[in-house]
Amino acid sequence: MPTIPFFKHATLREIIITRLCCAADAVVILCCAIYLVECYHAAGLRWPWLIVALLIGYFLADFFSGLVHWAVDTWLDEGVLGRGIAMTREHHTHPSHVLLYEFLDQASLGAAPSAVVVGIAAAITALFTRFPRSLTR
């Protein structure tokens, strides 16, 4: 008998929210990438330091994703955020079910929090960065 994930079927509202969260995350990532490309030379960062920054960023992302996962498992319930919380908890009891959800369903679980947190941080960074004259013309 084939295994079916418990929360495979989503309402239209859940699908729309999922897609909007992923789109918001993509917009934030794109804006950050454009900002980094535009300001790379002004920062004067050399390659060894760029590699160190990437490694630190990787480990911080892993740490904070684990922290969010723990918070979701500990404090949130399905009544508040519905299907997303249920899917997150389902993998503890049925680990193979996580492979049966679509990519956008999985991506949206972290997209909304990261779009909000990274989006606010990126906006603050962009607003309060002192640009060299070559970038402000």
DSSP file with accessible surface (Angstrom, degrees, kcal/mol):
  #  RESIDUE AA STRUCTURE BP1 BP2  ACC     N-H-->O    O-->H-N    N-H-->O    O-->H-N    TCO  KAPPA ALPHA  PHI   PSI    X-CA   Y-CA   Z-CA
    1    1 A M              0   0  227      0, 0.0     2,-0.1     0, 0.0     0, 0.0   0.000 360.0 360.0 360.0 127.8    0.0    0.0    0.0
    2    2 A P        -     0   0  108      0, 0.0     2,-0.4     0, 0.0     0, 0.0  -0.356 360.0-117.1 -69.3 147.9    1.5    3.4   -1.0
    3    3 A T        -     0   0   78     -2,-0.1     0, 0.0    93,-0.0     0, 0.0  -0.684  28.2-166.6 -84.9 134.3    2.3    5.9    1.6
    4    4 A I        -     0   0  113     -2,-0.4    93,-0.1     2,-0.0     2,-0.0  -0.981  23.8-118.3-121.6 128.5    0.3    9.2    1.4
    5    5 A P    >   -     0   0    9      0, 0.0     3,-1.0     0, 0.0     4,-0.2  -0.344  22.6-125.2 -64.5 148.9    1.3   12.2    3.5
    6    6 A F  T 3  S+     0   0  115      1,-0.2     3,-0.2     2,-0.1    81,-0.1   0.815 104.5  36.0 -65.1 -33.7   -1.3   13.4    5.9
    7    7 A F  T 3  S+     0   0   74      1,-0.2    -1,-0.2    76,-0.1    80,-0.1  -0.088  75.4 123.6-117.1  35.2   -1.5   17.0    4.7
    8    8 A K    <   +     0   0   63     -3,-1.0     2,-0.4    93,-0.1    -1,-0.2   0.895  60.3  71.1 -63.7 -42.3   -1.0   16.6    0.9
    9    9 A H        -     0   0  167     -3,-0.2     2,-0.3    -4,-0.2    -1,-0.0  -0.662  68.0-171.4 -85.1 127.3   -4.3   18.3    0.0
   10   10 A A        -     0   0   31     -2,-0.4     2,-0.1     1,-0.0    -2,-0.0  -0.858  22.1-116.9-117.1 152.4   -4.3   22.0    0.5
   11   11 A T     >  -     0   0   79     -2,-0.3     4,-2.3     1,-0.1     5,-0.2  -0.373  34.7-106.6 -76.9 164.9   -7.1   24.5    0.2
   12   12 A L  H  > S+     0   0  128      1,-0.2     4,-2.6     2,-0.2     5,-0.2   0.905 122.1  54.6 -59.8 -39.5   -7.0   27.3   -2.4
   13   13 A R  H  > S+     0   0  177      1,-0.2     4,-2.5     2,-0.2    -1,-0.2   0.925 108.5  47.9 -60.8 -44.4   -6.2   29.8    0.4
   14   14 A E  H  > S+     0   0   50      2,-0.2     4,-2.5     1,-0.2    -1,-0.2   0.895 111.5  50.5 -65.3 -38.2   -3.3   27.7    1.6
   15   15 A I  H  X S+     0   0   60     -4,-2.3     4,-2.5     2,-0.2    -2,-0.2   0.929 111.3  48.0 -65.3 -44.2   -1.9   27.3   -1.9
   16   16 A I  H  X S+     0   0   86     -4,-2.6     4,-2.6     2,-0.2    -2,-0.2   0.937 112.9  47.8 -62.9 -45.3   -2.1   31.1   -2.5
   17   17 A I  H  X S+     0   0   72     -4,-2.5     4,-2.4     2,-0.2     5,-0.2   0.921 111.2  52.2 -62.0 -41.6   -0.4   31.8    0.9
   18   18 A T  H  X S+     0   0   13     -4,-2.5     4,-2.1     1,-0.2    -2,-0.2   0.945 112.0  44.7 -58.6 -48.8    2.3   29.3    0.0
   19   19 A R  H  X S+     0   0   83     -4,-2.5     4,-2.5     1,-0.2    -1,-0.2   0.890 112.5  51.6 -67.2 -38.3    3.0   30.8   -3.4
   20   20 A L  H  X S+     0   0  113     -4,-2.6     4,-2.7    -5,-0.2    -1,-0.2   0.898 109.1  50.7 -65.2 -40.1    3.0   34.4   -2.0
   21   21 A C  H  X S+     0   0   25     -4,-2.4     4,-2.2     2,-0.2    -2,-0.2   0.929 112.3  46.5 -63.3 -43.6    5.5   33.4    0.8
   22   22 A C  H  X S+     0   0   22     -4,-2.1     4,-2.3    -5,-0.2    -2,-0.2   0.905 113.1  49.7 -65.8 -39.6    7.8   31.9   -1.8
   23   23 A A  H  X S+     0   0   52     -4,-2.5     4,-2.4     2,-0.2    -2,-0.2   0.917 110.1  50.4 -65.5 -41.9    7.5   34.9   -4.1
   24   24 A A  H  X S+     0   0   43     -4,-2.7     4,-2.3     1,-0.2    -2,-0.2   0.919 111.1  49.2 -62.3 -41.1    8.2   37.3   -1.2
   25   25 A D  H  X S+     0   0   34     -4,-2.2     4,-2.5     1,-0.2    -1,-0.2   0.919 110.2  50.6 -64.3 -42.3   11.3   35.3   -0.3
   26   26 A A  H  X S+     0   0   58     -4,-2.3     4,-2.6     1,-0.2    -2,-0.2   0.904 110.0  50.4 -63.3 -39.8   12.5   35.3   -3.9
   27   27 A V  H  X S+     0   0   88     -4,-2.4     4,-2.7     2,-0.2     5,-0.2   0.929 111.1  48.2 -64.5 -43.9   12.1   39.1   -4.1
   28   28 A V  H  X S+     0   0   24     -4,-2.3     4,-2.5     2,-0.2    -2,-0.2   0.936 112.9  48.1 -62.5 -44.6   14.1   39.6   -0.9
   29   29 A I  H  X S+     0   0  102     -4,-2.5     4,-2.5     2,-0.2    -2,-0.2   0.928 112.5  49.1 -62.8 -42.4   16.8   37.3   -2.2
   30   30 A L  H  X S+     0   0  107     -4,-2.6     4,-2.5     2,-0.2     5,-0.2   0.931 111.3  48.8 -63.7 -44.4   16.9   39.1   -5.5
   31   31 A C  H  X S+     0   0   77     -4,-2.7     4,-2.4     1,-0.2    -1,-0.2   0.910 112.2  49.0 -62.2 -41.7   17.1   42.5   -3.9
   32   32 A C  H  X S+     0   0   33     -4,-2.5     4,-2.6    -5,-0.2    -1,-0.2   0.906 110.7  50.7 -64.7 -40.5   19.9   41.4   -1.6
   33   33 A A  H  X S+     0   0   46     -4,-2.5     4,-2.4     2,-0.2    -2,-0.2   0.925 111.4  47.4 -64.1 -43.3   21.8   39.9   -4.5
   34   34 A I  H  X S+     0   0   94     -4,-2.5     4,-2.5     1,-0.2     5,-0.2   0.932 112.4  50.2 -63.1 -44.3   21.5   43.2   -6.5
   35   35 A Y  H  X S+     0   0   56     -4,-2.4     4,-2.1    -5,-0.2    -2,-0.2   0.925 111.2  48.4 -60.0 -44.8   22.6   45.2   -3.5
   36   36 A L  H  X S+     0   0  113     -4,-2.6     4,-1.0     1,-0.2    -1,-0.2   0.904 111.8  48.8 -65.4 -40.1   25.6   43.0   -2.9
   37   37 A V  H  < S+     0   0  106     -4,-2.4     4,-0.4     1,-0.2     3,-0.4   0.926 114.1  46.6 -64.8 -41.8   26.7   43.2   -6.6
   38   38 A E  H  < S+     0   0  118     -4,-2.5     4,-0.3     1,-0.2    -1,-0.2   0.840 121.3  36.0 -68.5 -34.4   26.3   47.0   -6.6
   39   39 A C  H  X S+     0   0   18     -4,-2.1     4,-1.6    -5,-0.2    -1,-0.2   0.397  87.3  97.8-103.8   3.4   28.2   47.5   -3.3
   40   40 A Y  H  X>S+     0   0   66     -4,-1.0     4,-0.9    -3,-0.4     5,-0.8   0.945  88.5  42.4 -60.0 -48.9   30.9   44.8   -3.5
   41   41 A H  H >45S+     0   0  160     -4,-0.4     3,-0.5     1,-0.2    -1,-0.2   0.876 111.1  56.0 -68.7 -34.6   33.6   47.1   -4.8
   42   42 A A  H 345S+     0   0   50     -4,-0.3    -1,-0.2     1,-0.2    -2,-0.2   0.823 102.4  57.2 -66.5 -28.9   32.7   49.9   -2.4
   43   43 A A  H 3<5S-     0   0   77     -4,-1.6    -1,-0.2    -3,-0.3    -2,-0.2   0.775  95.8-142.9 -74.0 -25.1   33.1   47.5    0.5
   44   44 A G  T <<5 +     0   0   43     -4,-0.9     2,-0.3    -3,-0.5    -3,-0.1   0.778  36.9 166.6  69.2  26.5   36.7   46.7   -0.4
   45   45 A L      < -     0   0   61     -5,-0.8    -1,-0.2     4,-0.1     2,-0.2  -0.591  25.0-144.6 -79.5 130.3   36.3   43.1    0.7
   46   46 A R     >  -     0   0  174     -2,-0.3     4,-2.0     1,-0.1     3,-0.5  -0.561  26.7-102.0 -92.2 160.9   39.0   40.7   -0.5
   47   47 A W  H  > S+     0   0  173      1,-0.2     4,-2.4     2,-0.2     5,-0.2   0.853 117.2  53.5 -54.0 -45.1   38.5   37.1   -1.5
   48   48 A P  H  > S+     0   0   88      0, 0.0     4,-2.1     0, 0.0    -1,-0.2   0.928 112.4  45.6 -60.0 -39.3   39.7   35.4    1.7
   49   49 A W  H  > S+     0   0  167     -3,-0.5     4,-2.7     2,-0.2    -2,-0.2   0.842 109.4  55.4 -71.8 -31.8   37.3   37.6    3.8
   50   50 A L  H  X S+     0   0   39     -4,-2.0     4,-2.5     2,-0.2    -1,-0.2   0.925 108.3  48.3 -64.5 -42.1   34.5   36.9    1.4
   51   51 A I  H  X S+     0   0   94     -4,-2.4     4,-2.4     2,-0.2    -2,-0.2   0.923 111.8  49.6 -64.4 -41.9   35.0   33.1    1.8
   52   52 A V  H  X S+     0   0   62     -4,-2.1     4,-2.6    -5,-0.2     5,-0.2   0.929 111.1  49.7 -61.8 -43.7   35.1   33.6    5.6
   53   53 A A  H  X S+     0   0   51     -4,-2.7     4,-2.7     1,-0.2    -2,-0.2   0.898 110.3  50.4 -63.0 -40.1   31.9   35.6    5.5
   54   54 A L  H  X S+     0   0  116     -4,-2.5     4,-2.4     2,-0.2    -1,-0.2   0.913 111.4  48.0 -64.5 -41.9   30.2   32.9    3.3
   55   55 A L  H  X S+     0   0   96     -4,-2.4     4,-2.3     2,-0.2     5,-0.2   0.929 113.0  47.5 -64.7 -44.1   31.2   30.2    5.8
   56   56 A I  H  X S+     0   0   95     -4,-2.6     4,-2.6     1,-0.2     5,-0.2   0.928 112.2  50.8 -62.5 -42.8   29.9   32.2    8.7
   57   57 A G  H  X S+     0   0   36     -4,-2.7     4,-2.5    -5,-0.2    -2,-0.2   0.898 108.9  51.8 -60.7 -40.2   26.7   32.9    6.9
   58   58 A Y  H  X S+     0   0  148     -4,-2.4     4,-2.3     2,-0.2    -1,-0.2   0.944 112.5  44.0 -61.8 -48.7   26.2   29.2    6.1
   59   59 A F  H  X S+     0   0  129     -4,-2.3     4,-2.5     1,-0.2    -2,-0.2   0.884 113.5  50.9 -68.9 -35.2   26.6   28.2    9.7
   60   60 A L  H  X S+     0   0   89     -4,-2.6     4,-2.9    -5,-0.2     5,-0.2   0.909 110.0  50.6 -66.2 -40.0   24.4   31.0   11.0
   61   61 A A  H  X S+     0   0   61     -4,-2.5     4,-2.3    -5,-0.2    -2,-0.2   0.924 111.7  47.7 -62.8 -42.1   21.7   30.0    8.5
   62   62 A D  H  X S+     0   0   97     -4,-2.3     4,-2.0     2,-0.2    -2,-0.2   0.929 113.2  48.4 -64.3 -42.6   21.9   26.4    9.7
   63   63 A F  H  X S+     0   0  118     -4,-2.5     4,-2.2     1,-0.2    -2,-0.2   0.943 113.8  45.1 -63.2 -48.3   21.8   27.5   13.3
   64   64 A F  H  X S+     0   0  110     -4,-2.9     4,-2.6     2,-0.2    -1,-0.2   0.850 110.2  53.9 -70.7 -30.6   18.8   29.8   12.9
   65   65 A S  H  X S+     0   0   68     -4,-2.3     4,-2.4    -5,-0.2    -1,-0.2   0.910 110.6  48.0 -67.2 -37.8   16.9   27.3   10.7
   66   66 A G  H  X S+     0   0   41     -4,-2.0     4,-2.6    -5,-0.2    -2,-0.2   0.896 110.6  51.8 -65.2 -38.1   17.3   24.7   13.6
   67   67 A L  H  X S+     0   0   75     -4,-2.2     4,-2.5     2,-0.2    -2,-0.2   0.923 110.9  47.0 -64.7 -42.9   16.2   27.4   16.1
   68   68 A V  H  X S+     0   0   68     -4,-2.6     4,-2.8     2,-0.2     5,-0.2   0.921 111.4  51.9 -64.6 -42.2   13.0   28.1   14.0
   69   69 A H  H  X S+     0   0   66     -4,-2.4     4,-2.4     1,-0.2    -2,-0.2   0.932 111.0  47.1 -60.1 -45.4   12.4   24.3   13.7
   70   70 A W  H  X S+     0   0  131     -4,-2.6     4,-2.1     1,-0.2     5,-0.2   0.922 112.0  50.3 -62.5 -42.5   12.7   23.9   17.5
   71   71 A A  H  X>S+     0   0   27     -4,-2.5     4,-3.0     2,-0.2     5,-0.9   0.910 110.6  49.6 -63.5 -41.4   10.4   26.9   18.1
   72   72 A V  H  X5S+     0   0   21     -4,-2.8     4,-0.8     1,-0.2    -1,-0.2   0.934 114.1  45.0 -62.8 -45.5    7.8   25.5   15.7
   73   73 A D  H  <5S+     0   0   40     -4,-2.4    -1,-0.2    -5,-0.2    -2,-0.2   0.835 121.6  39.0 -67.0 -30.3    7.9   22.1   17.4
   74   74 A T  H  <5S+     0   0   64     -4,-2.1    -2,-0.2    -5,-0.2    -3,-0.2   0.910 128.9  14.8 -88.8 -47.7    7.8   23.5   20.9
   75   75 A W  H  <5S+     0   0  176     -4,-3.0     2,-0.2    -5,-0.2    -3,-0.2   0.695 102.3  77.0-110.9 -24.6    5.4   26.5   20.9
   76   76 A L     << -     0   0   59     -5,-0.9     2,-0.3    -4,-0.8     0, 0.0  -0.631  55.4-160.5 -94.3 154.3    3.2   26.6   17.8
   77   77 A D    >>  -     0   0   79     -2,-0.2     4,-1.5     1,-0.1     3,-1.2  -0.861  32.9-108.7-128.7 165.4    0.2   24.5   17.2
   78   78 A E  H 3> S+     0   0   83     -2,-0.3     4,-1.8     1,-0.3     8,-0.1   0.749 112.0  67.1 -63.7 -25.4   -1.8   23.5   14.1
   79   79 A G  H 34 S+     0   0   75      2,-0.2    -1,-0.3     1,-0.1     4,-0.1   0.806 106.1  41.2 -66.4 -27.1   -4.8   25.7   15.2
   80   80 A V  H <4 S+     0   0   98     -3,-1.2    -2,-0.2     2,-0.1    -1,-0.1   0.939 135.7  11.0 -86.7 -52.9   -2.7   28.9   14.7
   81   81 A L  H >< S-     0   0  106     -4,-1.5     3,-1.0     1,-0.2     4,-0.3   0.325  89.5-164.0-114.8   5.8   -0.8   28.2   11.4
   82   82 A G  T >X  +     0   0   26     -4,-1.8     4,-2.0    -5,-0.3     3,-0.5  -0.162  63.3  15.4  61.6-127.6   -2.6   25.1   10.2
   83   83 A R  H 3> S+     0   0   21      1,-0.2     4,-2.8     2,-0.2    -1,-0.2   0.816 120.8  58.9 -59.8 -38.7   -1.1   22.9    7.5
   84   84 A G  H <> S+     0   0   23     -3,-1.0     4,-1.9     1,-0.2    -1,-0.2   0.925 109.8  43.0 -60.4 -43.7    2.5   24.3    7.7
   85   85 A I  H <> S+     0   0    8     -3,-0.5     4,-2.3    -4,-0.3     5,-0.2   0.913 113.5  52.4 -68.7 -40.7    2.9   23.4   11.3
   86   86 A A  H  X S+     0   0    3     -4,-2.0     4,-1.9     1,-0.2    -2,-0.2   0.921 110.0  48.3 -62.6 -41.4    1.3   20.0   10.8
   87   87 A M  H  X S+     0   0   10     -4,-2.8     4,-1.0     1,-0.2    -1,-0.2   0.891 109.9  52.9 -65.0 -39.2    3.6   19.2    7.9
   88   88 A T  H  < S+     0   0   19     -4,-1.9     3,-0.3    -5,-0.2    -1,-0.2   0.900 114.3  41.3 -64.1 -39.1    6.6   20.3   10.0
   89   89 A R  H >X S+     0   0   63     -4,-2.3     3,-1.5     1,-0.2     4,-0.7   0.766 100.7  72.7 -79.6 -25.3    5.6   18.0   12.9
   90   90 A E  H >X S+     0   0    8     -4,-1.9     4,-2.7     1,-0.3     3,-0.8   0.852  85.7  65.0 -60.8 -33.1    4.6   15.1   10.6
   91   91 A H  H 3< S+     0   0   55     -4,-1.0    -1,-0.3    -3,-0.3    -2,-0.1   0.717  93.1  62.4 -68.9 -15.4    8.2   14.2    9.7
   92   92 A H  H <4 S+     0   0  104     -3,-1.5    -1,-0.3    -4,-0.2    -2,-0.2   0.876 116.4  28.6 -73.6 -35.5    8.9   13.3   13.4
   93   93 A T  H << S+     0   0   97     -3,-0.8    -2,-0.2    -4,-0.7    -1,-0.1   0.757 137.9  25.0 -94.3 -29.2    6.4   10.5   13.3
   94   94 A H    ><  +     0   0   72     -4,-2.7     3,-1.6     1,-0.1     4,-0.5  -0.689  67.6 178.3-135.8  79.5    6.6    9.6    9.5
   95   95 A P  G >  S+     0   0   90      0, 0.0     3,-1.0     0, 0.0     4,-0.3   0.817  77.5  58.3 -58.1 -32.7   10.0   10.7    8.2
   96   96 A S  G >  S+     0   0   68      1,-0.2     3,-1.2     2,-0.2     4,-0.3   0.723  88.8  74.9 -73.6 -16.9    9.5    9.4    4.7
   97   97 A H  G X  S+     0   0    8     -3,-1.6     3,-1.7     1,-0.3     4,-0.4   0.802  80.6  70.9 -64.5 -27.3    6.4   11.6    4.2
   98   98 A V  G X  S+     0   0   56     -3,-1.0     3,-0.8    -4,-0.5    -1,-0.3   0.822  92.9  57.5 -61.2 -27.0    8.6   14.7    3.8
   99   99 A L  G <  S+     0   0  143     -3,-1.2    -1,-0.3    -4,-0.3    -2,-0.2   0.634  97.9  61.9 -77.5 -12.3    9.7   13.4    0.4
  100  100 A L  G <  S+     0   0   70     -3,-1.7    -1,-0.2    -4,-0.3     2,-0.2   0.491  83.7  91.2 -96.8  -4.4    6.1   13.2   -0.9
  101  101 A Y  S <  S-     0   0   17     -3,-0.8   -93,-0.1    -4,-0.4     2,-0.0  -0.585  84.2-101.5 -86.7 155.8    5.3   16.9   -0.7
  102  102 A E     >  -     0   0  104     -2,-0.2     4,-1.9   -94,-0.1     3,-0.3  -0.307  31.0-110.2 -71.1 160.5    5.9   19.3   -3.5
  103  103 A F  H  > S+     0   0  160      1,-0.2     4,-3.1     2,-0.2     5,-0.2   0.911 117.2  51.6 -59.1 -45.6    8.9   21.6   -3.5
  104  104 A L  H  > S+     0   0   57      1,-0.2     4,-1.8     2,-0.2    -1,-0.2   0.833 106.6  54.9 -66.2 -30.4    6.8   24.8   -3.0
  105  105 A D  H  > S+     0   0    9     -3,-0.3     4,-0.6     2,-0.2    -1,-0.2   0.929 114.3  40.4 -64.6 -43.9    5.1   23.2    0.0
  106  106 A Q  H >X S+     0   0   60     -4,-1.9     3,-0.8     1,-0.2     4,-0.5   0.910 115.0  51.2 -70.1 -42.8    8.4   22.5    1.6
  107  107 A A  H >X S+     0   0   33     -4,-3.1     4,-1.0     1,-0.2     3,-0.8   0.853 103.0  59.7 -65.6 -33.0   10.0   25.9    0.6
  108  108 A S  H 3X S+     0   0   17     -4,-1.8     4,-1.1     1,-0.2    -1,-0.2   0.745  87.5  74.3 -71.4 -20.3    7.1   27.9    1.9
  109  109 A L  H << S+     0   0   53     -3,-0.8    -1,-0.2    -4,-0.6    -2,-0.2   0.871 114.3  22.4 -61.9 -33.9    7.6   26.6    5.5
  110  110 A G  H <X S+     0   0   40     -3,-0.8     4,-1.8    -4,-0.5    -1,-0.2   0.530 107.5  82.3-106.4  -7.7   10.7   28.7    5.9
  111  111 A A  H  X S+     0   0    2     -4,-1.0     4,-2.6     2,-0.2     5,-0.2   0.914  88.7  49.7 -68.1 -44.3   10.0   31.4    3.3
  112  112 A A  H  X S+     0   0   37     -4,-1.1     4,-2.2     2,-0.2     5,-0.2   0.962 113.9  43.0 -64.8 -50.2    7.6   33.6    5.3
  113  113 A P  H  > S+     0   0   57      0, 0.0     4,-2.7     0, 0.0     5,-0.3   0.928 117.3  47.1 -62.9 -39.1    9.8   33.9    8.4
  114  114 A S  H  X>S+     0   0   38     -4,-1.8     4,-2.4     1,-0.2     5,-0.7   0.893 109.9  52.7 -71.1 -36.1   13.0   34.4    6.3
  115  115 A A  H  X5S+     0   0   11     -4,-2.6     4,-1.4    -5,-0.2     5,-0.2   0.920 114.3  43.5 -63.3 -39.4   11.4   37.0    4.0
  116  116 A V  H  X5S+     0   0   89     -4,-2.2     4,-2.3    -5,-0.2     5,-0.2   0.973 121.0  37.5 -69.7 -52.9   10.2   39.0    7.0
  117  117 A V  H  X5S+     0   0   99     -4,-2.7     4,-2.3    -5,-0.2     5,-0.2   0.963 124.4  38.7 -67.3 -51.4   13.5   38.8    9.0
  118  118 A V  H  X5S+     0   0   66     -4,-2.4     4,-3.0    -5,-0.3     5,-0.2   0.889 115.1  55.5 -68.6 -36.2   15.9   39.1    6.1
  119  119 A G  H  X<S+     0   0   20     -4,-1.4     4,-2.5    -5,-0.7    -1,-0.2   0.932 110.3  44.3 -62.1 -44.2   13.7   41.6    4.4
  120  120 A I  H  X S+     0   0   99     -4,-2.3     4,-2.5    -5,-0.2     5,-0.2   0.940 115.4  48.1 -65.6 -45.5   13.7   43.9    7.4
  121  121 A A  H  X S+     0   0   52     -4,-2.3     4,-2.5    -5,-0.2    -2,-0.2   0.912 113.3  48.0 -61.8 -41.8   17.5   43.5    7.9
  122  122 A A  H  X S+     0   0   32     -4,-3.0     4,-2.8     2,-0.2    -1,-0.2   0.906 111.4  50.1 -66.6 -40.9   18.2   44.1    4.2
  123  123 A A  H  X S+     0   0   49     -4,-2.5     4,-2.6    -5,-0.2     5,-0.2   0.927 112.0  47.4 -63.6 -43.5   16.0   47.2    4.2
  124  124 A I  H  X S+     0   0   91     -4,-2.5     4,-2.1     2,-0.2    -2,-0.2   0.929 113.1  49.2 -63.3 -43.1   17.7   48.6    7.3
  125  125 A T  H  X S+     0   0   71     -4,-2.5     4,-0.6    -5,-0.2    -2,-0.2   0.933 113.7  45.6 -61.3 -46.0   21.1   47.9    5.8
  126  126 A A  H  < S+     0   0   38     -4,-2.8     3,-0.4     1,-0.2    -1,-0.2   0.884 114.5  48.2 -67.1 -36.9   20.2   49.5    2.5
  127  127 A L  H  < S+     0   0  133     -4,-2.6    -1,-0.2    -5,-0.2    -2,-0.2   0.847 118.8  36.7 -73.6 -33.0   18.7   52.6    4.1
  128  128 A F  H  < S+     0   0  159     -4,-2.1     2,-0.4    -5,-0.2    -1,-0.2   0.287  87.3 112.2-108.8  12.3   21.5   53.3    6.6
  129  129 A T     <  -     0   0   48     -4,-0.6     2,-0.8    -3,-0.4    -4,-0.0  -0.695  65.5-132.1 -84.5 135.7   24.5   52.4    4.5
  130  130 A R        -     0   0  233     -2,-0.4    -2,-0.1     0, 0.0    -3,-0.0  -0.787  26.3-152.6 -88.5 111.9   26.7   55.3    3.5
  131  131 A F        -     0   0   82     -2,-0.8     5,-0.0     1,-0.1   -92,-0.0  -0.605  15.5-114.1 -85.1 144.9   27.4   54.9   -0.2
  132  132 A P    >>  -     0   0   51      0, 0.0     3,-1.4     0, 0.0     4,-0.9  -0.326  36.1-103.2 -67.5 161.9   30.5   56.2   -1.9
  133  133 A R  H >> S+     0   0  195      1,-0.3     4,-0.7     2,-0.2     3,-0.5   0.827 117.8  65.1 -59.2 -31.1   29.9   59.0   -4.3
  134  134 A S  H 34 S+     0   0   95      1,-0.2    -1,-0.3     2,-0.2     3,-0.2   0.796 104.8  45.0 -66.1 -26.3   30.4   56.7   -7.3
  135  135 A L  H <4 S+     0   0   54     -3,-1.4    -1,-0.2     1,-0.2    -2,-0.2   0.671 107.1  57.6 -89.8 -17.5   27.2   54.8   -6.4
  136  136 A T  H <<        0   0   94     -4,-0.9    -2,-0.2    -3,-0.5    -1,-0.2   0.525 360.0 360.0 -93.1  -4.7   25.0   57.8   -5.6
  137  137 A R     <        0   0  232     -4,-0.7    -3,-0.0    -3,-0.2    -4,-0.0  -0.468 360.0 360.0 -84.0 360.0   25.3   59.4   -9.1
